[in-house]
């Protein structure tokens, strides 16, 4: 499976966001909404050429933001940002081009605490994301797998103890 929750898909489809039904959104407004939620600027958006400022410490990339839901320490509850991100994801998954996408959710944790506890909390995080997606999707069975890797696979370039590792990875592929 490969990540395919593409913010570019949002821009291409237009109007997919937490905007109420029937409320038209200009392409630039949609670009701004995607940038606000995922940190991504599509090629057709104003300011797409602007280079991101250099950072001394690793940052969560745009690709990571679009394919991961992040959590606080020890928690498996969805915060308002995660809820909004998942609402947008549900809207994208219910569009014609994405109606054949099935999901695998993989929970992760940072390396603080025991490996066993980290595996459990990562699985609980994946379960929370799965529950929210199943509630929102017309066909909740499209969430096909929920797994945990605990602290075993930190984000590339990040120390195992970094809070960015508290996440659920969203992988999509065509349903079989």
Secondary structure, DSSP 8 states (H G I E B T S, - for coil): -B----HHHHHHH-S-SSS-TT----HHHHHHHHHHHH----TTSTTTTS-----SS----HHHHHHEEE--TT-----HHHHHHHHHHHHHHTSGGGTTEEEEEEEE--SSS-HHHHHHHHHHHHHHHHHHHHHHSSSGGGEEEEEEEETSS--TTS-TT-GGGSEEEEEEEE--
